[in-house]
Amino acid sequence: MEHVLHSFYLSRVGMVEQRFPRRKLTVEQVLDARLSYAVGDRDWTKLARKYGVGRDIVRSAALGLTYKHLPMPPRKRECP
């Protein structure tokens, strides 16, 4: 499921990466961080080490505070 969502987001992003050449994270890294957040992984330090950036950069990207031009994953629905 995660792989399908990742492919879907990458297909929607297109050439956005070329418009923001000074970004510290790639489109793939931001989407990976957002999907990790969506499934409950909140270990920002682990992701920051993985991508070679600061913890706050990963956290801001995953929460959608930065990289606002990229889509957020769908929210989980609560079952009644």
C-alpha positions as CSV (number, residue, x, y, z in Angstrom):
1,M,0.0,0.0,0.0
2,E,2.8,2.4,0.9
3,H,4.5,1.8,-2.4
4,V,1.3,2.5,-4.3
5,L,0.8,5.8,-2.5
6,H,4.4,6.8,-3.0
7,S,4.1,6.1,-6.8
8,F,0.9,8.1,-6.9
9,Y,2.5,11.2,-5.2
10,L,5.5,11.0,-7.4
11,S,3.4,11.0,-10.5
12,R,1.5,14.1,-9.3
13,V,4.6,16.0,-8.4
14,G,6.1,16.1,-11.9
15,M,8.9,18.7,-12.4
16,V,8.4,20.6,-9.2
17,E,11.8,19.7,-7.9
18,Q,13.4,21.8,-10.7
19,R,11.6,24.9,-9.5
20,F,13.1,24.7,-6.0
21,P,16.8,23.9,-6.5
22,R,18.0,25.1,-3.0
23,R,15.8,22.7,-1.1
24,K,17.6,20.4,1.4
25,L,15.3,17.4,0.9
26,T,14.3,15.8,-2.4
27,V,10.7,15.2,-3.3
28,E,11.2,11.5,-2.6
29,Q,12.6,12.2,0.9
30,V,9.7,14.5,1.8
31,L,7.1,12.0,0.6
32,D,8.8,9.2,2.5
33,A,8.9,11.3,5.7
34,R,5.2,12.1,5.2
35,L,4.2,8.5,4.6
36,S,6.2,7.5,7.7
37,Y,4.3,10.1,9.7
38,A,1.0,8.9,8.3
39,V,1.6,5.4,9.5
40,G,2.7,6.5,13.0
41,D,6.5,6.8,12.8
42,R,7.5,9.9,14.7
43,D,11.3,9.3,15.0
44,W,12.5,12.5,13.4
45,T,16.0,11.9,14.5
46,K,16.2,8.6,12.6
47,L,14.9,10.2,9.4
48,A,17.1,13.2,9.8
49,R,20.2,11.0,10.1
50,K,19.0,9.0,7.1
51,Y,18.7,12.1,4.9
52,G,21.7,14.0,6.4
53,V,19.7,17.0,7.5
54,G,18.5,18.5,10.8
55,R,15.6,17.0,12.9
56,D,13.5,20.1,12.5
57,I,13.8,20.1,8.7
58,V,12.4,16.6,8.6
59,R,9.7,17.3,11.1
60,S,8.5,20.5,9.3
61,A,8.5,18.7,5.9
62,A,6.5,15.7,7.3
63,L,3.9,17.9,9.0
64,G,3.5,20.0,5.9
65,L,4.8,23.2,7.4
66,T,7.4,23.3,4.5
67,Y,7.3,21.8,1.0
68,K,3.6,22.9,0.8
69,H,3.6,22.4,-2.9
70,L,3.8,18.6,-2.4
71,P,0.7,16.6,-1.5
72,M,0.0,15.2,1.9
73,P,-1.0,11.6,2.3
74,P,-4.7,10.8,2.9
75,R,-5.7,10.8,6.5
76,K,-6.9,7.5,8.1
77,R,-10.6,7.3,8.5
78,E,-12.0,6.3,11.9
79,C,-14.3,3.2,11.7
80,P,-17.5,3.6,13.7
